[in-house]
């Protein structure tokens, strides 16, 4: 994602199209943070998996060796999953500003990140969410899943960090690549052909 965004910034500079360079730097930093958080989250899931799949004939030894470590691993995984949502949401907020600090990127959408951050992290008790039971789990297929307690009153369900991160990445890249065409319209220099 950062490579595509760097190309966007260079094309904007080359074309002499005004944009908010501070906003661009923050997006670049937040992209790194979101990618890092997701990478660390996946590392902790793999460590947790290894720890929980180990076995011992002596149950006391197993508990002493694994359960305390597993709690730290689980909490680290949860921390990095939620960090991914916060950094990704911040990117969305910068790109979708009405005053368009980064022209041609305001159409960016990330519904999975928005739903998870807004309804399951920030405002779970709201009438639109009704996700009052705090819980976290993960699966190897779906990644981190927030507020997964079996509550029939809950109105929103997390599709998981694997789906949400993939959707975020694909939509971000598509939006940035589409911006190349718009920049080329502003400055039809042959070097800027999309």
Buried (B, 14 or more C-beta within 10 A) or exposed (E): BEEBBBBBBEBBEEBEBEBBEEBBEBBBBBBEBBBBBBEBBBBBBEBBEEBBEEEEEEEEEEEEBBEEBBEEBBEBBBBBBBBBBBBBBBBBEBBBEEEBBBBBBBEBBBEBBBBBBBBBBEEBEBEEBBBEEEEBBBEEEBBBBBBBEEEEEBEBBBBBBBBBBBBBBEBBBBBBEBBBEBBBEBBEEEEBEE
